[in-house]
Amino acid sequence: MQLPSSLLQNAVAEFAKLPGIGKKTALRLVLHLLKQDVTEAKQFGEAIARMREEIKFCQRCFNVSDGDICSICSNSLRNQRMICVVETIRDVIAIETTQQLNGTYHVLGGIISPLDGIGPDQLNIETLVARIQKEETEELLFALNPNIQGDTTIYYIQKKIAHLPCRITTIARGIAFGGELEYADEMTLARSIANRLPVQQYVK
Amino acid sequence: MQLPSSLLQNAVAEFAKLPGIGKKTALRLVLHLLKQDVTEAKQFGEAIARMREEIKFCQRCFNVSDGDICSICSNSLRNQRMICVVETIRDVIAIETTQQLNGTYHVLGGIISPLDGIGPDQLNIETLVARIQKEETEELLFALNPNIQGDTTIYYIQKKIAHLPCRITTIARGIAFGGELEYADEMTLARSIANRLPVQQYVK
């Protein structure tokens, strides 16, 4: 696409680098910003640049944060002796939205996946083990995606902390609410039968 | 959505202001930028801010431009005595992509639409009339969207320049290439019959 201005061309090229945004959508967004006030468009650009430049990662749980320690880790109303282990920041946001977890998090920054060349050393696992030891954590809840990589990661960490008096749990896996048995894959159905729950526990 | 950082929250809010981008998509885009290098994300923000701040509009045709006169108006290989009248910059880009027009443009910046409170005074019509007079334009080609507002605008401008020796044309309207007669609306079909062309002219 030949654009009449190199400034416009640049802006479109930058937008088109984003995932799921093609050249036509990029042009539509840039022309929208062009119609706004100068301050409005500047504010947009600055919010993005500032976010990337000034954002910090919590030194305790590796969640994004405005300061050295994130708002969840510094919240005394939350159970600081419970750690929920997640893969990414996006998982933290998803779980926080449910308002069901009153503990803290630990963001691994990925998942053990030998095929992709990601080993335990590239993840925040050492810091997690040290943290459990130092903070005398009472419960470690794994909220990882239910697949081979997730299970490998759970297995690895579990071995590492087997000597510590910490309860290890994982989020329930099974047929999703609203799902249909008929269309569930074999593995999910098999596991949901193997891990069946007493009804009292289910409906509590 | 409760986000763990106000910087993140700001960036997501800015993205979510864009047309067709909801909160979830905004978050996905921001987290993508967060994974990039600081320079990469800064470059994105700056390209947008700079684009809006430094972009100019051609003083002759009101197209976007890097300088006072755009690259089309200053191109001596193009027929400077032909003006194609369009509604927006996006139309210029669409027509330029076809590489079928060797003349110049005039961006009206909108279309006469009394229902939306847009009259001729809010558009670049006076400047167009002055330009035709001064530049001794030979052909004025209307490339406006084929609807009532477009036709009203053509009618208005045509009356204004009736005394000038300038040929006035409009882009052909009819059944779109690849379209099916059966599904064409009545108006389009009726007009395409009324404005039928000799086959020689059509296939030339």
Interface residues (C-beta under 8 A of the other chain):
Chain A: M1 Q2 L3 P4 S5 S6 L7 L8 N10 A11 A13 E14 K17 L18 P19 G20 I21 T25 L27 R28 L29 V30 L31 H32 L33 L34 Q36 V38 A41 K42 Q43 F44 G45 E46 A47 I48 A49 R50 M51 R52 E53 E54 I55 N63 V64 S65 D66 C70 S71 I72 T88 I89 R90 V92 I93 E96 T97
Chain B: M1 Q2 L3 P4 S5 S6 L7 L8 N10 A11 A13 E14 F15 K17 L18 P19 G20 I21 T25 L27 R28 L29 V30 L31 H32 L33 L34 Q36 V38 A41 K42 Q43 F44 G45 E46 A47 I48 A49 R50 M51 R52 E53 E54 I55 N63 V64 S65 D66 C70 S71 I72 T88 I89 R90 V92 I93 E96 T97
